[in-house]
Amino acid sequence: MTILITGGAGFIGSNFIRHLFKERPHYNIVNVDLLTYAGNLENLKEVQAHPHYTFEKADICDRQAMERIVEKHKVEAVINFAAESHVDRSIVGAADFVRTNVLGTQVLLDVAQQRKLSKFLQVSTDEVYGSLGSAGLFTEETPLHPNSPYSASKAAADMLVLAYQHTFSLPVVITRCSNNYGPFQFPEKLIPLMIANALNDKPLPVYGDGKNVRDWLHVADHCAAIDAVFHDGRVGEVYNVGGSNEWLNIDIVKLVLKLVNKPETLITFVQDRLGHDRRYAIDSSKIRRELNWKPVYSFERGIQETVHWYIENRTWWENIMSGTYQDYYRRMYEGREKVMGQANS
């Protein structure tokens, strides 16, 4: 099978590509990524020479590019990871989120429908459900109530995906996952940012009172869930993916400080995020029951390994924070495109 992975140079996408080559090494993977700020080919160094791996630098909103890539590589299915995903950035500027997350998904759906692809998996988020009170869990039947421009754009994309299944009988599935953590996560997200700041003895900014609750899942467990849903999930269905592992943000921050042996005096409370959802928690009984999936990582093991990875890969996140990684790949692709242009002239 030849699968188009969009956003494969990002955190979850790159982890999934490595997962897929490990579990299904005979698959062909075409990775499409525009390499915006969070896309980093350093995440995929170990697979770049794999005989079944191809990278295409392209924008999912570019219909001609997507049609060309699908036809060129004889793509049979799509897994869409490509998204603007940071809530803070969506509050500052929502336009990029609407363009990539909504229009980009619509373009991919059009191409998938026209080419009669065998499967379209949309990777979504539990944030589309909004905010929970002190009790209860998100189920697949929970009404959508997104509270940020980011989550609203993801909810809109989900509705488009389901509409294409209903209208065109496109074989689609959707996963909605809780907060992920693990290696290669862009250091603007909570856990890697706290690790990086702690290692540099910088203040650790915590929104509001720090008592917002999130359900944390290791990215490797998320990848296994996506694999299961892609291959065995029922067409037209939504599958929630969670770790049943709720933590207060402030407790996560304190745990990170403990693991890197830094004082809690580094914690700095800052003005709360606009519209900050109070609590997310996932009921993942459907995927556990139907597809026999369950998390493998305990949080104790996962967070210790994650902290160790960031300590051992300091150059990776320092290059990201300085912007060096973008400069390197920009020069590389500008050079490659120049050579190709000369060859075609």
Secondary structure as the mmCIF struct_conf table of DSSP 4:
data_model
#
loop_
_struct_conf.conf_type_id
_struct_conf.id
_struct_conf.beg_label_comp_id
_struct_conf.beg_label_asym_id
_struct_conf.beg_label_seq_id
_struct_conf.end_label_comp_id
_struct_conf.end_label_asym_id
_struct_conf.end_label_seq_id
STRN STRN1 THR A 2 THR A 6
TURN_TY1_P TURN_TY1_P1 GLY A 7 ALA A 9
BEND BEND1 GLY A 10 GLY A 10
HELX_RH_AL_P HELX_RH_AL_P1 PHE A 11 GLU A 23
TURN_TY1_P TURN_TY1_P2 PRO A 25 HIS A 26
STRN STRN2 ASN A 28 ASP A 33
TURN_TY1_P TURN_TY1_P3 TYR A 37 ALA A 38
HELX_RH_3T_P HELX_RH_3T_P1 LEU A 41 VAL A 47
TURN_TY1_P TURN_TY1_P4 GLN A 48 ALA A 49
TURN_TY1_P TURN_TY1_P5 PRO A 51 HIS A 52
STRN STRN3 TYR A 53 LYS A 57
TURN_TY1_P TURN_TY1_P6 ILE A 60 CYS A 61
HELX_RH_AL_P HELX_RH_AL_P2 ARG A 63 HIS A 73
TURN_TY1_P TURN_TY1_P7 LYS A 74 LYS A 74
STRN STRN4 ALA A 77 ASN A 80
HELX_RH_AL_P HELX_RH_AL_P3 VAL A 87 VAL A 92
HELX_RH_AL_P HELX_RH_AL_P4 ALA A 95 PHE A 97
HELX_RH_PI_P HELX_RH_PI_P1 VAL A 98 LEU A 103
HELX_RH_AL_P HELX_RH_AL_P5 GLY A 104 GLN A 114
TURN_TY1_P TURN_TY1_P8 ARG A 115 LYS A 116
BEND BEND2 SER A 118 SER A 118
STRN STRN5 LYS A 119 THR A 125
HELX_RH_3T_P HELX_RH_3T_P2 ASP A 126 TYR A 129
BEND BEND3 SER A 134 ALA A 135
STRN STRN6 PHE A 138 PHE A 138
TURN_TY1_P TURN_TY1_P9 GLU A 140 GLU A 141
BEND BEND4 THR A 142 THR A 142
HELX_LH_PP_P HELX_LH_PP_P1 PRO A 143 LEU A 144
BEND BEND5 SER A 148 SER A 148
HELX_RH_AL_P HELX_RH_AL_P6 PRO A 149 PHE A 168
STRN STRN7 VAL A 172 CYS A 177
STRN STRN8 ASN A 179 TYR A 181
BEND BEND6 GLY A 182 GLY A 182
TURN_TY1_P TURN_TY1_P10 PRO A 183 PHE A 184
TURN_TY1_P TURN_TY1_P11 PRO A 187 GLU A 188
BEND BEND7 LYS A 189 LYS A 189
HELX_RH_AL_P HELX_RH_AL_P7 LEU A 190 LEU A 199
TURN_TY1_P TURN_TY1_P12 ASN A 200 ASP A 201
STRN STRN9 LEU A 204 TYR A 207
TURN_TY1_P TURN_TY1_P13 GLY A 208 ASP A 209
BEND BEND8 GLY A 210 GLY A 210
STRN STRN10 VAL A 213 HIS A 218
HELX_RH_AL_P HELX_RH_AL_P8 VAL A 219 ASP A 232
BEND BEND9 GLY A 233 GLY A 233
HELX_LH_PP_P HELX_LH_PP_P2 ARG A 234 ARG A 234
TURN_TY1_P TURN_TY1_P14 VAL A 235 GLY A 236
STRN STRN11 VAL A 238 VAL A 241
BEND BEND10 SER A 244 SER A 244
STRN STRN12 GLU A 246 LEU A 248
HELX_RH_AL_P HELX_RH_AL_P9 ASN A 249 LEU A 259
TURN_TY1_P TURN_TY1_P15 VAL A 260 ASN A 261
HELX_RH_3T_P HELX_RH_3T_P3 GLU A 264 LEU A 266
STRN STRN13 ILE A 267 VAL A 270
HELX_LH_PP_P HELX_LH_PP_P3 GLN A 271 ARG A 273
TURN_TY1_P TURN_TY1_P16 LEU A 274 GLY A 275
STRN STRN14 ARG A 279 ARG A 279
STRN STRN15 ILE A 282 ILE A 282
HELX_RH_AL_P HELX_RH_AL_P10 SER A 285 LEU A 291
HELX_RH_AL_P HELX_RH_AL_P11 PHE A 299 GLU A 312
TURN_TY1_P TURN_TY1_P17 ASN A 313 ASN A 313
HELX_RH_AL_P HELX_RH_AL_P12 ARG A 314 SER A 322
TURN_TY1_P TURN_TY1_P18 GLY A 323 GLY A 323
HELX_RH_AL_P HELX_RH_AL_P13 THR A 324 ASN A 344
#
